[in-house]
Amino acid sequence: MAAKINMRLDKNEMPSQDPQVRNKNFLEVALGYTEEQALDGLQNTDELRRRLEQQEDAEIQLLGILLTMTERTAYTNYMRQQVAESEYGKYLLKTEIRKGTAIKESATIGQPAVLCAASSNPAKDYVALYEELKARMEGGTWH
């Protein structure tokens, strides 16, 4: 019988607004990760992958790293550049899932954005993600 895999790693909790503050403004509840927290999360995920490979004596190939809830801001561009220049840059997918109300609405009604808001930017992004991942898998360009 295989040893039980401990998949628990220390995780950075997403900074968020206090509910008493949030109910008086229109800002996001989740405030997003800092650069350090985001890169630390990538390192934790990679460490988990390595531990699983050792414990299961199997290679785990990565299809890529997906940036989500992106916006056209200097900060998003900066974070994209930091990941691209890090040891994880070769995994960075071209497709990104943009921020949009379709994501919130899809969660509320329990349907994927591609079904409930097919013309939204996030839905188009998910279709593009499917195409990119499919091409990577068929072309053998995953890591």
N, C-alpha and C positions, 0 to 999 in steps of 0.2 A: 504494500500500500504506500502510495506517495506521501511524502511529508506535506502537512498543511502549509500553504503559502500565507505568510503574513504580508498582506498588501497595505497595511497601515503605514503611512509616512506622515511626518509632521507637515501640515499644510498651512499655507498662509490664508487667513480668513479675509475675505473681501471687505475692505472698508465700506461702511454704509452710514447713511444718515440715521439719526435717532428718529423713531416714529413720530415723536411730538414735534420735531422740526419739520419732518417730511410732510405732515398734514397741513402745513401752512405755505408750501411752495410747490412748484411744478418741476423740480429737479429730480433726477433719477435717485432711487433708493440706494442702489449699488453705486459706489463712487469710482470703482475701477482700481486695478492694481498699480502700484508704483513700478518703475523699471526694475528695481531690485527684486520685488515680489514676483514679477512676471518671469524673470530669468531664473529665480530660485524655483519656481514651479516647474519650469522646463527641466531643471537639473533633478528635481525630485522624481519627475516622471521617468526620466532616463535612468535614474538609479533603480527605480522599481522594475523597469524593463530588464536591466542587467541582472537583478536578483532573480527575477522569474526565469531568465535564460539559464542561470546557474542551477537553480533548484529543479528545473524541469529538463535540463540538458537539451534545450531546443533554442533555435535562433528565432528571435522575434523581429520581423522586418517592419519598418515604419513606412506608412504611406505618406506622411507629411505632418507638418504643424499648420494648423488653421488659425488665423486671426479672426476673431468674431467681435461683433458690436463695434465695428470700425466706423470712423467718421473722417471727413476731409478736414483734419486739423493738423497743426504742426506737431502736436503730441503723438498722434497716431503715426505720422510719418517718421518721427523720431524713434518710436518703439519698433516699427517695422525695420528700420535701419539697424537698430541695436540687435534684433534677432538675426537679421541677415548677416551681420558681421560677427556673430557669435559662432561657437562650435556647432550650433544647431541650424545655421543658415542654409545648409544643403537640404534640409527637410522642409523649409518654408514653402508653402503652397502659394501659387500665384493668385488663386481665388481667395477672397476675403468675404465674410458675411457682414454686410453693412447693417448698421443700426436702423431700426425703423419700427413704426407702430404695428406692422404686420406680425412681428415676433410676439409682442405682448398680446395682440388679439388672437393669434393662433394658440397661444398657451391658455388663454381664457376659455376659448371654445373647444379646445382639445383636438384640434386638427393641425396638420403641418401647414406652414405658410404657403407652400406650393399649391395647396388645395383651396385654402380659404381666401388667399389674396395673391393669386397667380401673377398678377401684373406688378406686384410690389418689387422694390429693389432686393429685399432679402430673399424673396422667392426666386427671383432670377439668379441670385448668387448661389442658392442651393442647387439649382439646375446646373450652373457652371461648375460647382464643386463636384457634382456627380460626374460630369464629363471629364474633368481633370483627373479625378481618381480612377475612373474607368480607363483612361488613356495610360496612366501610370502603371496600372495593373496589367494591361494588355501589352504594354511596351517593356515591361520588366524594369522600369526606372525607379522603383522604390528602393528604400535603403534598409 
